[in-house]
Amino acid sequence: MMEYRKIKIENQEKDVSLLGFGCMRFPLKDGEIDKVESKKMMDYAIKHGVNYIDTAYPYHGGKSELFVKEVIKEYDRESFYLADKLPLWECETEEDVDKIFHEQLDKCGVDYFDFYLIHAVNKDRLKKTKDLNVLKHLETYRKEGKIRNIGFSFHDDLKTFKQWVDLYDWDFCQIQLNYMDIHHQQGIRGYKILAEKDIPVIVMEPVKGGNLVNFNDEIADEFHKLDPNKSIVSWAFRWVGTLSNVKVILSGMSTMEHVKENVKTFSPFVPLTETEQDKIKEIRQKILSYSEVDCTSCNYCMPCPHGVNIPGNFRVFNGHAMYHNDKHTSWQISNLDNKDAFADACIECNECLPKCPQNIAIPTELSRFDNYAKDNGLTK
């Protein structure tokens, strides 16, 4: 049976599925959402106990909400919990906030959202939230019965995270967290802050954008030794779900196999034992040992006079060395190249060398990354 956790909605404790269906990675057909296959996937998940559905204004070029509408119209509105998000970057006036919010209700075909978030907040959007009186508007929608719980999803550093947490009496918060990213963005310290304040946590990127699904044979063997009957990806979900204040773990499932595998992991859900948690810590250190460049992203080397995003290149280099996610790495390299910030833009002027606290031979390492990308067929 699907694992459920309690979240307070309108002053009542409700059972919400620990596995949430993230609606940003549906399978595609001719560049559009494959509606037939995607509906089968959502129906399977719902019929097997998933009752938390997460969409957003920009997902699938604005078409995720419309597709979700087609699926959920066949279900009793009280049988599922729908989350959507305000794209603050699309709002220049208070009127925009109101217009987009009601547009989202219409696109989803619902009268209210169970969970509504300010989307992808950071330090720059803090001022905008205040200037546009966003929380005042959301409070109004709550009083009108159009929102049940108010929260935010976060992408920035711990200092900024604390500012957002203290901004409002939040009903919940959505953060990126997995066993590799315990120090990334708000990290595990941010989770603990939310737990201390009794703010329910929704987790995104539990498998780090697919990076924690497949590993080299050495790492894979470590997981199989733990339990040969469990998939590698299940350990990532179980690590997150073992945190008691995590109420929903979102998965952007893109195949029926993903759905079935994830439903299996959460039905029933088995928390990690202390021994398993210790082993995950060991595996994490082993994965980190595959990192190619000892860059801490301190940015002391920046800006590069020739436009190279030095720490950005090293992050991509290390990411591929650890996870071998070719598709994602090629996308990252293309983004760097489009901004003339990829490693091959380095002319070896050496201005960065005395600025690096780690004494990294930056031009040499950038050249090595360029050659590594070519050798591994990572296209720009």
The 8 nearest C-alpha neighbors of each residue, nearest first, counted from 0:
[[1, 266, 267, 2, 48, 265, 47, 268],
 [0, 2, 266, 48, 265, 267, 3, 16],
 [1, 3, 17, 268, 265, 16, 267, 266],
 [4, 2, 16, 15, 17, 14, 1, 5],
 [3, 5, 15, 14, 246, 17, 16, 6],
 [4, 6, 14, 13, 12, 15, 7, 3],
 [7, 5, 13, 12, 8, 4, 14, 15],
 [6, 8, 12, 11, 10, 13, 9, 5],
 [9, 7, 11, 10, 6, 12, 147, 13],
 [8, 10, 11, 147, 7, 148, 12, 13],
 [11, 9, 8, 7, 12, 13, 6, 147],
 [12, 10, 7, 8, 9, 13, 6, 5],
 [11, 13, 7, 6, 5, 8, 10, 14],
 [14, 12, 5, 6, 7, 11, 15, 8],
 [13, 15, 5, 4, 3, 16, 6, 12],
 [16, 14, 3, 4, 13, 5, 17, 50],
 [17, 15, 3, 18, 49, 50, 2, 51],
 [16, 18, 247, 3, 2, 248, 246, 4],
 [19, 17, 248, 16, 247, 249, 49, 265],
 [18, 20, 249, 51, 248, 247, 52, 21],
 [19, 21, 52, 250, 249, 53, 22, 51],
 [22, 20, 251, 53, 250, 249, 23, 19],
 [21, 23, 54, 53, 24, 251, 20, 63],
 [22, 24, 58, 21, 251, 25, 59, 54],
 [25, 23, 251, 253, 22, 252, 26, 21],
 [24, 26, 253, 37, 23, 32, 27, 22],
 [27, 25, 253, 33, 32, 24, 37, 254],
 [28, 26, 32, 33, 31, 30, 25, 29],
 [27, 29, 33, 30, 31, 32, 26, 34],
 [30, 28, 31, 27, 33, 32, 26, 34],
 [29, 31, 28, 27, 32, 33, 26, 59],
 [32, 30, 27, 28, 29, 33, 59, 26],
 [33, 31, 27, 34, 26, 28, 25, 30],
 [34, 32, 27, 28, 26, 35, 36, 37],
 [35, 33, 37, 32, 36, 38, 66, 27],
 [34, 36, 38, 37, 33, 39, 32, 40],
 [35, 37, 39, 38, 34, 33, 40, 26],
 [38, 36, 40, 34, 39, 35, 33, 25],
 [37, 39, 41, 40, 35, 36, 34, 42],
 [40, 38, 36, 42, 37, 41, 43, 35],
 [41, 39, 37, 43, 38, 42, 255, 44],
 [42, 40, 44, 38, 43, 39, 45, 37],
 [41, 43, 39, 45, 44, 40, 38, 46],
 [44, 42, 40, 46, 41, 45, 39, 47],
 [43, 45, 41, 47, 49, 42, 46, 40],
 [44, 46, 49, 42, 48, 47, 43, 50],
 [47, 45, 43, 44, 48, 42, 49, 41],
 [48, 46, 44, 45, 49, 43, 1, 262],
 [47, 49, 45, 1, 46, 50, 44, 16],
 [50, 48, 45, 44, 16, 51, 47, 18],
 [49, 51, 79, 16, 80, 45, 48, 15],
 [52, 50, 19, 80, 49, 79, 81, 16],
 [53, 51, 20, 81, 19, 82, 80, 21],
 [52, 54, 82, 21, 22, 20, 81, 83],
 [53, 55, 22, 83, 64, 82, 21, 63],
 [56, 54, 83, 84, 58, 57, 64, 53],
 [55, 57, 61, 58, 86, 84, 64, 103],
 [58, 56, 61, 60, 55, 59, 86, 62],
 [59, 57, 23, 63, 60, 61, 55, 56],
 [60, 58, 62, 63, 61, 23, 57, 32],
 [61, 59, 57, 58, 62, 63, 56, 31],
 [60, 62, 57, 58, 56, 59, 63, 64],
 [63, 61, 65, 59, 64, 60, 66, 58],
 [62, 64, 66, 58, 59, 65, 61, 67],
 [65, 63, 67, 107, 66, 62, 106, 54],
 [66, 64, 68, 62, 106, 63, 67, 107],
 [65, 67, 69, 63, 68, 64, 62, 70],
 [66, 68, 64, 70, 69, 65, 63, 71],
 [67, 69, 107, 65, 66, 71, 70, 108],
 [68, 70, 66, 67, 72, 71, 65, 73],
 [71, 69, 67, 68, 72, 73, 38, 66],
 [70, 72, 73, 74, 68, 69, 67, 76],
 [73, 71, 74, 70, 69, 68, 108, 75],
 [74, 72, 71, 70, 75, 69, 76, 68],
 [73, 75, 71, 72, 76, 78, 70, 79],
 [74, 76, 78, 77, 73, 79, 72, 71],
 [77, 75, 78, 74, 79, 71, 72, 80],
 [76, 78, 75, 79, 80, 74, 50, 113],
 [79, 77, 75, 76, 50, 74, 80, 45],
 [80, 78, 50, 77, 51, 76, 81, 52],
 [79, 81, 51, 113, 50, 52, 82, 78],
 [82, 80, 52, 113, 112, 53, 51, 114],
 [81, 83, 114, 53, 115, 112, 113, 52],
 [84, 82, 55, 115, 54, 53, 116, 114],
 [83, 85, 116, 55, 118, 115, 117, 86],
 [84, 86, 117, 118, 87, 116, 100, 83],
 [87, 85, 88, 118, 89, 84, 56, 117],
 [86, 88, 90, 89, 85, 118, 117, 124],
 [87, 89, 86, 90, 91, 124, 85, 118],
 [90, 88, 87, 86, 91, 95, 96, 99],
 [91, 89, 95, 87, 88, 92, 96, 86],
 [92, 90, 95, 89, 93, 88, 131, 96],
 [93, 91, 94, 95, 90, 131, 96, 130],
 [94, 92, 96, 131, 95, 97, 91, 132],
 [93, 95, 97, 92, 96, 98, 90, 91],
 [96, 94, 98, 90, 92, 93, 97, 99],
 [97, 95, 93, 94, 99, 98, 90, 100],
 [96, 98, 94, 100, 95, 99, 101, 93],
 [99, 97, 95, 101, 96, 100, 94, 102],
 [100, 98, 102, 96, 101, 97, 95, 103],
 [101, 99, 103, 97, 102, 98, 96, 104],
 [102, 100, 104, 103, 98, 99, 105, 97],
 [101, 103, 99, 105, 100, 104, 98, 106],
 [104, 102, 106, 100, 101, 105, 107, 99],
 [105, 103, 101, 107, 109, 102, 106, 108],
 [104, 106, 108, 102, 103, 107, 101, 109],
 [107, 105, 103, 65, 108, 104, 64, 102],
 [108, 106, 68, 64, 104, 105, 109, 65],
 [107, 109, 105, 106, 68, 104, 110, 72],
 [110, 108, 104, 107, 111, 105, 112, 68],
 [109, 111, 145, 104, 108, 112, 105, 144],
 [112, 110, 145, 146, 109, 113, 144, 104],
 [113, 111, 146, 114, 81, 82, 145, 115],
 [112, 114, 147, 81, 80, 146, 148, 82],
 [115, 113, 82, 148, 112, 149, 147, 81],
 [116, 114, 83, 149, 84, 82, 112, 150],
 [117, 115, 151, 150, 84, 118, 149, 85],
 [116, 118, 151, 85, 84, 152, 150, 120],
 [117, 119, 84, 152, 85, 86, 116, 120],
 [120, 118, 153, 152, 154, 121, 117, 151],
 [119, 121, 153, 118, 124, 154, 152, 117],
 [122, 120, 155, 124, 123, 154, 153, 125],
 [121, 123, 125, 124, 159, 155, 120, 126],
 [124, 122, 121, 125, 126, 127, 120, 128],
 [125, 123, 127, 121, 126, 122, 120, 128],
 [124, 126, 128, 122, 127, 123, 129, 121],
 [127, 125, 129, 128, 124, 130, 123, 122],
 [128, 126, 130, 124, 129, 125, 131, 123],
 [127, 129, 125, 133, 126, 131, 130, 124],
 [128, 130, 132, 126, 127, 131, 133, 125],
 [131, 129, 127, 132, 128, 126, 133, 93],
 [130, 132, 93, 133, 128, 129, 127, 92],
 [133, 131, 129, 135, 130, 134, 128, 136],
 [134, 132, 136, 128, 131, 135, 137, 129],
 [135, 133, 137, 136, 132, 138, 128, 129],
 [134, 136, 138, 132, 133, 137, 139, 140],
 [137, 135, 139, 133, 134, 138, 140, 132],
 [136, 138, 134, 140, 139, 135, 141, 133],
 [137, 139, 141, 135, 136, 140, 134, 142],
 [140, 138, 136, 142, 137, 141, 143, 135],
 [141, 139, 143, 137, 145, 138, 142, 146],
 [140, 142, 146, 138, 144, 143, 139, 145],
 [143, 141, 139, 144, 140, 138, 145, 146],
 [144, 142, 140, 141, 145, 139, 146, 138],
 [143, 145, 141, 142, 146, 140, 111, 147],
 [146, 144, 111, 140, 141, 143, 112, 110],
 [147, 145, 141, 112, 111, 144, 140, 113],
 [146, 148, 113, 141, 114, 9, 8, 112],
 [149, 147, 114, 170, 113, 146, 115, 8],
 [150, 148, 115, 170, 116, 114, 169, 171],
 [149, 151, 116, 171, 172, 169, 170, 115],
 [152, 150, 116, 117, 172, 118, 173, 153],
 [153, 151, 173, 119, 118, 174, 172, 120],
 [152, 154, 119, 120, 174, 151, 155, 173],
 [155, 153, 119, 121, 120, 184, 152, 156],
 [156, 154, 184, 121, 153, 159, 160, 185],
 [155, 157, 184, 185, 159, 158, 160, 154],
 [158, 156, 185, 160, 159, 184, 161, 189],
 [159, 157, 161, 160, 156, 162, 185, 155],
 [160, 158, 162, 161, 157, 156, 122, 163],
 [159, 161, 157, 163, 162, 158, 156, 164],
 [160, 162, 164, 158, 159, 163, 165, 157],
 [163, 161, 159, 165, 160, 164, 166, 158],
 [164, 162, 166, 160, 165, 161, 159, 125],
 [163, 165, 161, 162, 166, 160, 167, 169],
 [164, 166, 162, 163, 167, 161, 168, 160],
 [167, 165, 163, 164, 162, 168, 169, 161],
 [168, 166, 169, 165, 164, 163, 134, 150],
 [167, 169, 170, 166, 165, 164, 198, 149],
 [170, 168, 171, 167, 150, 149, 198, 172],
 [169, 171, 149, 148, 150, 198, 168, 199],
 [172, 170, 199, 150, 198, 169, 200, 149],
 [171, 173, 150, 200, 151, 201, 152, 199],
 [174, 172, 201, 152, 202, 200, 151, 153],
 [175, 173, 202, 153, 152, 203, 176, 201],
 [174, 176, 203, 204, 202, 177, 173, 205],
 [177, 175, 205, 180, 202, 174, 204, 186],
 [176, 178, 205, 180, 179, 239, 206, 181],
 [177, 179, 180, 181, 238, 235, 176, 283],
 [178, 180, 177, 181, 283, 207, 176, 182],
 [181, 179, 183, 177, 182, 178, 176, 186],
 [180, 182, 186, 187, 183, 179, 178, 177],
 [181, 183, 186, 180, 187, 184, 185, 188],
 [184, 182, 180, 186, 181, 185, 156, 176],
 [183, 185, 156, 155, 186, 157, 154, 182],
 [186, 184, 157, 189, 156, 183, 160, 188],
 [187, 185, 182, 181, 183, 188, 184, 189],
 [186, 188, 190, 181, 189, 191, 182, 185],
 [189, 187, 191, 190, 186, 192, 185, 157],
 [188, 190, 185, 192, 187, 191, 186, 193],
 [189, 191, 187, 193, 188, 192, 194, 186],
 [190, 192, 194, 188, 189, 193, 195, 187],
 [193, 191, 189, 195, 190, 194, 196, 188],
 [192, 194, 198, 196, 190, 191, 195, 197],
 [193, 195, 197, 191, 196, 192, 244, 198],
 [196, 194, 192, 197, 193, 191, 198, 190],
 [195, 197, 193, 194, 198, 192, 191, 199],
 [198, 196, 194, 195, 193, 199, 244, 192],
 [197, 199, 193, 171, 196, 194, 170, 200],
 [200, 198, 171, 244, 246, 197, 172, 245],
 [199, 201, 245, 172, 246, 173, 171, 244],
 [200, 202, 173, 247, 246, 248, 245, 172],
 [203, 201, 248, 174, 173, 175, 249, 176],
 [202, 204, 175, 249, 205, 174, 248, 176],
 [203, 205, 207, 206, 175, 208, 176, 202],
 [206, 204, 177, 203, 207, 176, 236, 235],
 [207, 205, 211, 209, 204, 208, 235, 210],
 [208, 206, 204, 210, 209, 205, 211, 177],
 [209, 207, 210, 206, 204, 205, 211, 327],
 [208, 210, 206, 207, 211, 212, 324, 213],
 [209, 211, 207, 322, 212, 208, 206, 324],
 [212, 210, 206, 209, 213, 207, 232, 235],
 [211, 213, 232, 210, 209, 231, 206, 214],
 [214, 212, 211, 210, 231, 215, 322, 219],
 [215, 213, 219, 218, 322, 216, 212, 323],
 [214, 216, 217, 218, 219, 213, 322, 323],
 [215, 217, 219, 218, 220, 214, 221, 213],
 [218, 216, 220, 219, 215, 221, 214, 222],
 [219, 217, 221, 220, 216, 215, 214, 222],
 [220, 218, 216, 222, 221, 217, 214, 215],
 [221, 219, 223, 217, 218, 222, 216, 224],
 [220, 222, 218, 224, 219, 223, 217, 225],
 [223, 221, 225, 219, 224, 220, 231, 226],
 [222, 224, 227, 220, 226, 225, 221, 219],
 [225, 223, 221, 222, 226, 220, 227, 219],
 [224, 226, 222, 223, 221, 227, 275, 278],
 [225, 227, 223, 228, 224, 229, 222, 230],
 [228, 226, 223, 229, 224, 225, 222, 230],
 [227, 229, 226, 230, 223, 225, 231, 224],
 [230, 228, 227, 226, 231, 233, 223, 234],
 [229, 231, 233, 232, 228, 234, 227, 223],
 [230, 232, 233, 234, 212, 222, 229, 213],
 [231, 233, 212, 234, 235, 230, 211, 236],
 [232, 234, 236, 230, 235, 231, 264, 237],
 [235, 233, 237, 232, 236, 231, 238, 230],
 [236, 234, 238, 233, 232, 237, 206, 205],
 [237, 235, 233, 239, 238, 234, 240, 205],
 [236, 238, 240, 234, 239, 235, 270, 241],
 [239, 237, 235, 241, 236, 240, 234, 271],
 [240, 238, 236, 237, 241, 242, 177, 235],
 [239, 241, 237, 242, 238, 236, 245, 270],
 [240, 242, 270, 238, 239, 243, 237, 271],
 [243, 241, 240, 245, 244, 239, 238, 270],
 [242, 244, 245, 241, 240, 246, 194, 239],
 [245, 243, 242, 194, 199, 246, 200, 197],
 [246, 244, 200, 243, 242, 247, 201, 240],
 [245, 247, 4, 200, 17, 201, 244, 199],
 [248, 246, 17, 201, 18, 19, 245, 249],
 [249, 247, 202, 18, 19, 17, 201, 203],
 [250, 248, 19, 203, 21, 20, 202, 18],
 [249, 251, 21, 252, 20, 19, 248, 203],
 [252, 250, 21, 24, 23, 22, 20, 253],
 [251, 253, 250, 257, 254, 24, 258, 25],
 [252, 254, 25, 26, 24, 251, 257, 255],
 [255, 253, 257, 256, 252, 26, 258, 40],
 [254, 256, 258, 257, 40, 259, 253, 252],
 [255, 257, 259, 254, 258, 260, 261, 253],
 [258, 256, 254, 260, 255, 259, 252, 261],
 [257, 259, 255, 261, 256, 260, 262, 252],
 [258, 260, 262, 256, 261, 257, 263, 255],
 [259, 261, 263, 257, 258, 262, 256, 264],
 [262, 260, 264, 258, 263, 259, 257, 265],
 [261, 263, 259, 265, 264, 260, 266, 258],
 [262, 264, 260, 266, 261, 265, 259, 267],
 [265, 263, 261, 262, 266, 268, 233, 260],
 [264, 266, 268, 267, 262, 263, 1, 2],
 [267, 265, 1, 0, 263, 268, 264, 262],
 [266, 268, 265, 0, 1, 2, 269, 264],
 [267, 269, 265, 266, 2, 264, 270, 1],
 [268, 270, 267, 271, 237, 265, 264, 241],
 [271, 269, 241, 237, 272, 268, 240, 238],
 [272, 270, 275, 276, 241, 237, 238, 273],
 [271, 273, 275, 274, 276, 270, 277, 241],
 [274, 272, 276, 275, 277, 271, 278, 270],
 [273, 275, 277, 272, 276, 278, 271, 279],
 [276, 274, 278, 272, 277, 273, 271, 279],
 [275, 277, 273, 279, 278, 274, 271, 272],
 [278, 276, 280, 274, 275, 279, 273, 281],
 [277, 279, 275, 281, 280, 276, 282, 274],
 [280, 278, 282, 276, 281, 277, 283, 275],
 [279, 281, 283, 277, 278, 282, 276, 284],
 [282, 280, 278, 284, 279, 283, 285, 277],
 [281, 283, 285, 279, 284, 280, 286, 278],
 [282, 284, 280, 286, 281, 285, 279, 287],
 [285, 283, 287, 281, 282, 286, 288, 280],
 [284, 286, 282, 288, 287, 283, 281, 289],
 [287, 285, 283, 288, 284, 289, 321, 282],
 [288, 286, 284, 289, 285, 290, 283, 321],
 [287, 289, 285, 286, 290, 284, 321, 291],
 [290, 288, 287, 321, 286, 320, 291, 285],
 [289, 291, 317, 288, 287, 292, 320, 321],
 [292, 290, 317, 289, 320, 293, 316, 313],
 [293, 291, 294, 290, 313, 317, 364, 316],
 [292, 294, 295, 291, 290, 357, 359, 313],
 [293, 295, 292, 296, 313, 310, 357, 359],
 [294, 296, 297, 293, 310, 357, 298, 292],
 [297, 295, 310, 298, 294, 311, 314, 299],
 [296, 298, 295, 299, 294, 300, 310, 356],
 [299, 297, 301, 300, 296, 310, 302, 309],
 [298, 300, 301, 297, 354, 355, 356, 302],
 [301, 299, 351, 298, 354, 355, 302, 303],
 [302, 300, 303, 298, 299, 309, 351, 308],
 [301, 303, 304, 300, 306, 308, 298, 307],
 [302, 304, 301, 306, 305, 307, 300, 308],
 [305, 303, 306, 302, 307, 350, 301, 348],
 [306, 304, 303, 307, 345, 344, 346, 340],
 [305, 307, 303, 340, 304, 308, 339, 302],
 [308, 306, 340, 309, 303, 305, 341, 344],
 [309, 307, 340, 311, 310, 312, 306, 341],
 [308, 310, 312, 311, 307, 313, 301, 300],
 [311, 309, 313, 296, 312, 308, 314, 298],
 [310, 312, 314, 308, 309, 313, 315, 296],
 [313, 311, 315, 309, 310, 314, 316, 308],
 [312, 314, 316, 310, 315, 311, 317, 292],
 [315, 313, 311, 317, 316, 312, 318, 310],
 [314, 316, 318, 312, 313, 317, 319, 311],
 [317, 315, 313, 314, 318, 319, 312, 368],
 [318, 316, 290, 320, 314, 291, 315, 319],
 [319, 317, 315, 321, 316, 320, 314, 322],
 [318, 320, 323, 322, 321, 317, 316, 324],
 [319, 321, 317, 318, 323, 322, 290, 289],
 [320, 322, 318, 289, 319, 286, 290, 317],
 [321, 323, 319, 324, 210, 320, 318, 214],
 [324, 322, 319, 325, 320, 321, 214, 318],
 [323, 325, 322, 327, 326, 319, 328, 210],
 [326, 324, 328, 327, 323, 329, 377, 319],
 [325, 327, 329, 328, 324, 330, 377, 331],
 [326, 328, 330, 329, 325, 324, 331, 208],
 [327, 329, 331, 325, 330, 326, 324, 332],
 [330, 328, 377, 332, 326, 378, 331, 327],
 [329, 331, 327, 333, 328, 332, 334, 326],
 [330, 332, 328, 334, 329, 333, 327, 335],
 [333, 331, 335, 329, 334, 379, 330, 336],
 [334, 332, 379, 336, 330, 335, 331, 337],
 [333, 335, 331, 337, 332, 336, 330, 338],
 [336, 334, 341, 340, 332, 338, 333, 337],
 [335, 337, 341, 339, 333, 338, 334, 340],
 [338, 336, 334, 335, 339, 333, 340, 341],
 [337, 339, 340, 336, 335, 334, 341, 306],
 [340, 338, 336, 337, 341, 335, 306, 344],
 [339, 341, 307, 335, 308, 338, 306, 336],
 [340, 342, 336, 335, 343, 339, 307, 344],
 [341, 343, 365, 344, 345, 369, 307, 312],
 [342, 344, 345, 341, 369, 366, 365, 346],
 [343, 345, 342, 341, 307, 346, 340, 339],
 [346, 344, 343, 347, 342, 307, 362, 305],
 [347, 345, 348, 344, 305, 362, 343, 349],
 [348, 346, 349, 362, 345, 350, 363, 361],
 [347, 349, 350, 346, 345, 351, 362, 304],
 [350, 348, 347, 351, 352, 362, 361, 353],
 [351, 349, 348, 352, 353, 354, 303, 347],
 [352, 350, 300, 349, 354, 353, 355, 361],
 [351, 353, 354, 349, 350, 355, 361, 360],
 [354, 352, 355, 351, 350, 358, 356, 349],
 [355, 353, 300, 351, 352, 299, 356, 350],
 [354, 356, 358, 357, 353, 352, 300, 299],
 [357, 355, 358, 354, 299, 359, 353, 297],
 [356, 358, 355, 359, 294, 293, 295, 354],
 [359, 357, 355, 356, 360, 352, 353, 354],
 [358, 360, 361, 357, 355, 352, 293, 294],
 [361, 359, 363, 362, 364, 358, 352, 365],
 [360, 362, 364, 359, 363, 365, 352, 351],
 [363, 361, 365, 347, 364, 360, 366, 345],
 [362, 364, 366, 361, 365, 360, 367, 347],
 [363, 365, 367, 361, 366, 362, 360, 368],
 [366, 364, 368, 362, 342, 367, 363, 361],
 [367, 365, 369, 363, 364, 368, 362, 370],
 [366, 368, 364, 370, 365, 369, 371, 363],
 [367, 369, 371, 365, 366, 370, 372, 364],
 [370, 368, 366, 372, 367, 371, 342, 343],
 [369, 371, 373, 367, 368, 372, 374, 366],
 [372, 370, 368, 374, 373, 369, 367, 375],
 [373, 371, 377, 369, 375, 370, 374, 368],
 [372, 374, 370, 376, 375, 371, 377, 369],
 [373, 375, 371, 372, 376, 370, 377, 369],
 [376, 374, 372, 373, 377, 371, 325, 370],
 [375, 377, 373, 374, 378, 372, 325, 371],
 [378, 376, 372, 329, 375, 373, 325, 379],
 [379, 377, 329, 376, 333, 332, 373, 372],
 [378, 333, 332, 329, 336, 377, 330, 334]]
